[in-house]
């Protein structure tokens, strides 16, 4: 069964970490509504949503993808690249231990799940402001025992690798190629985000349907032109916290 772990929006999100987005006021009630709509979309696509309570003192804790990654055989727990966020991992590890064996990347290595894109048995690992070379080295050492390879991909101009690229299936990436080193990712087809929509590369793909933030209509047209169905979702308040669509859930299969 497809399972999605999410976490409620912290009331402290108005003081969230920002790196590449200018700070602007966040309408908290609207952010809560948008997050619930996000969970409902996951349910629409068959996910059992496990919604964890909000962490009032952890501003960015809604972004459950960053402290962890779930593979078929194990779950990885990461020391986040932002020190103020490292407390987020403990409660996630407790929940994930019910589903997977846990493995840990240790400091001084840093890694964030938003930097790690799975394509089959290969993990594309963004070398970014949040994920360092030692973190990628440790990741590789852990997962190679399970038959995965790890390819480092330099990232610049955005927060995470997944800010710059989504794997859509069909051997195709949706990407802002100005933000990553595409030479590390040969042999794929590309759909480039539309001019003026640089943040449109972070999406969720379920089969032939792509969930895309509603604020990127030109990129939506490009996806539809390549035969994908697009479901637009309004996350405008969450985007003020440097949110995309992947960062607010951990998706994995659970055997029943």
N, C-alpha and C positions, 0 to 999 in steps of 0.2 A: 504494500500500500504506500502510495506517495504521501510523505509526511512533511509538514512545514513547521518549523519552530520560528515563532515570532516573539516580539516583546513589545509591551505597551510603550507609548510615547512618554518619555519623562517630562514632567513639567519644567525641568531645567534645560530642555532642548533650546530654549531661547538664548542660552549661554554656550551653545555647542562649539566644538572646535571647527574652525574654518581655515582653509589653506588657499584655495583657488577661487573662492566665491566671496564677494563683498557681503558684509553683514547687513541684513535688513530685518525689520520686525516680523516675527512669526506669530500668526494668529493660532494660538494653541487649540481652541475648540475645533477650528477648521482642520488643523493638523491631525487631531484625533479622529475626525470623521474620515479624512483621506486614508489614514492608516487602516481603519476598519474596512473601508471599501477595498483596499489592497488585499486584506485577509479574505474578504468575500470572493474576490477574483481567484485567489488560490483555491478556495473551496470549489468554485465553479469548474476548475480544471482537475478536480478529483483529489485534491490534497486534504488530508486530515490536519487541521491547523491546531497546533499546541501553542496557545498564546500565553506567554509568561507575563507576570505582573510588571508594571513599570518600575524602574529603579529611580526613585525620586532624586537621589544624589548624584546620579551618573548621567550627564547631559546627553551623551551620544549612544546610550545603551540600547536604543531601538535598533541600531545597526548590528544585528546579531551575526552577520556574515563575516565581520572583521576578526573577532577573537577565535574563530573556529572554522574548520572545513570538514565535511563528512564525505568519506569515500565508501565504497561498498564494504570494505573489510575493516575499517577503522575510522576514528575521528581524530583530527589533529587540533591541538589547542596551542594558540600562538601568544607570544609576548608582543603586544601591540607596539607599533612604532611611536605612538604618542603615549608618554608615561602616564598622563592623567587618566587614560582609559583602561589601564591594565587590570583594574579591579573587575571589569566586566566579564572576564573569562571564567571566574570561579563558579557562578551560578549556571552558566552554560555547560561547563564541564560536568556538573552534577547531573543535569538533565541528559546530556549525551551519553553518559556512562551507562544509562539504562538500555541503550541501543547498540553501542559500539565499544570496542576496546579503545582506550585513549592513549595517544602518543603526544609528547610535548616537544616543541621547539623551545630552546632555552636561551636566555640572555647570555652574551651580548648580541646573539642573533635576534633579529626582529622580523616579524612577518604579519601580514594581514590577509584574511581570506578574500578581500576585495582585489587583491593582486594575483590571485591564483585561479586561472581559467582551465577547466578540465575539458579536453577534447579526446574522447576515448580513453586510452591508457596513458596519454601524455598530459602532463600538467604544465601549462604555460605560466611561468612565475615572473611577475613584474618586478623589475629592479627599480624601486621608486623611493620617494621620500619616506615611505612607511615600511618597506621591506628591503633588508640589506643583503649583502652577499653571504654573510654567515647564516642568516635565516634560510636562504635558498639552499645553501650547502647542507644544512641540517635536514631540511625538508627532503632533499634528494636522498640522503642517507636513510631516512625512515621509510620512504615509500618504495624505494627500489626493491626491497625485500618482498613487496607485494606485486611486483611486475609493472610498476609505473616508471615512466621516464619523466624527467623535469628539464624544461628548456627555459633558460633565463631570457627575459625580454626587457631591454631598457625602456623606461617610461619617463616622459617629461611633459610638463604643461598641464598635468591633471593629477588627481589624487591617487588613483589606482589603475592597474591595467584594465580592470573591468569598466572603468570610466571611459576607456578608449575603444573597447572592442567587446562584442558578444558573439558567441558561436551560435548560429541559427540552425545548424544541421545542413544537410545537402552540401557538405564541404564548403560552407559559405560563412564568412564573417561580415557582420555589420560593424563598421569601424570609422574612427577619426584617425587616419593614418599619420597625421601630423604629430600625434602624441605618443607614438610607439615605433619601435624598430621592426618594420615588417619583414626585413631580411631574415629574421629569426623564425618566420612562420611561412615557409615556402609551400607551394602546391595547393593553395586554397583560392577560391573565388572570393571577391570582395564586393560589398555594397557600401559605398562611402556615404557618410552623413551629408545632408544638404548644407550648402554654404549658409552661414548665419545660424546654424544649429550645432555648434561644436560638441555639446554635451549629449547629443542624441544617440550615442553608440551604446549606452547602457540600457538593455532591454531584457525581457524574459521571454524565452521561446518555449512553447509547448506544441510540439509537432509542427504543423504548418501555420500556427498562429503565433504572432509576436505581440506581446504586451508592451506598449510604448507610451512614455509620458505624453499626455495630450498636448503639451506645449511644442511639439515638434511635427507639425503637419507636413512640412516639405519632405522630411525623411520618411514619414508615413507613406507618402506618395511613391517614393523610390522603392520601398519594400513591396507595396502593392503591385508596382510595375514589374517586379520580379516574381510575382505569383504567391506572395505571402499574404495571409489574412492578418489584419492589424486591429488590435483592440486598444483604443486610446484610454488612458487612465489619468485622471487629474491628481497630480502629487505636487501642486504648485507650492504649498506651504512647506512640504518636506524638502523640496529642492532648495529652499533657502538655507537648509542645514547641510547642503552639499550631498543630498541624497539622490541615488538613482533607484532602479527597481530591484536589482539583485540584492542590495545590501540589507534589506529589511527582513530577510528570511533565510533559513537554512533548509534546503530541500534535499530529501533523500528517501530511499525506499526502505520499507520495513516489511520483513517476511511475516505473514500471518500464519 
